[in-house]
Amino acid sequence: GAVVSQHPSWVICKSGTSVKIECRSLDFQATTMFWYRQFPKQSLMLMATSNEGSKATYEQGVEKDKFLINHASLTLSTLTVTSAHPEDSSFYICSASGGTGWGGYTFGSGTRLTVV
Amino acid sequence: GENVEQHPSTLSVQEGDSAVIKCTYSDSASNYFPWYKQELGKRPQLIIDIRSNVGEKKDQRIAVTLNKTAKHFSLHITETQPEDSAVYFCAASRGGNEKLTFGTGTRLTIIP
């Protein structure tokens, strides 16, 4: 079945630094990638939607200059958290759409970001 | 945009009993309704989904019903087992490459 590989699975960084999270679709072309953020004991909140080769569409309240999304190919999308602060600490997870026959959404394994 | 409400937020049932979780959605164009089970720190795991051309779907102990007119859908788990304890999320989408909107989640606890 469709697989999305997400790395790193966890990362600790200092305030003010940037962190890049990668999601790769291993056996299908992900025409659309969705990036979610999940705080403890809360739901998955959509941050942005990206389509290969075009600029990402951000949800209301999400700073596009802080959360940089690149979807340069059909198999790779990246989320860069710039100038990270402790309040950015969260679980970030990607989800790809675009598998053969549209089998739904395929989720990455998530990245636990801790900013100290 | 789409708004998905989910109830209850917590649910405790005796092992062997049934559990029901309900969701409502606002976008009448939504036509894909998946249910996910999420363990702590893990990705959501699809347990069942339904598309708007059917009203009910069943997979062993799990079933989902959809009422498009009322814009609500429900998850039914029968003969619950301790391993069913987890957080469950409903979601809705227009399908294709459209975004998926999640409900607020239900923490299900199965009491042995």
Interface residues (C-beta under 8 A of the other chain):
Chain A: T31 T32 F34 Q42 S43 L44 M45 L46 T49 N51 F91 I93 S95 S97 G98 W102 G104 Y105 F107 G108 S109 G110 R112
Chain B: Y32 P34 G41 K42 R43 P44 L46 D49 F89 S93 G95 G96 N97 K99 L100 T101 F102 G103 T104 G105
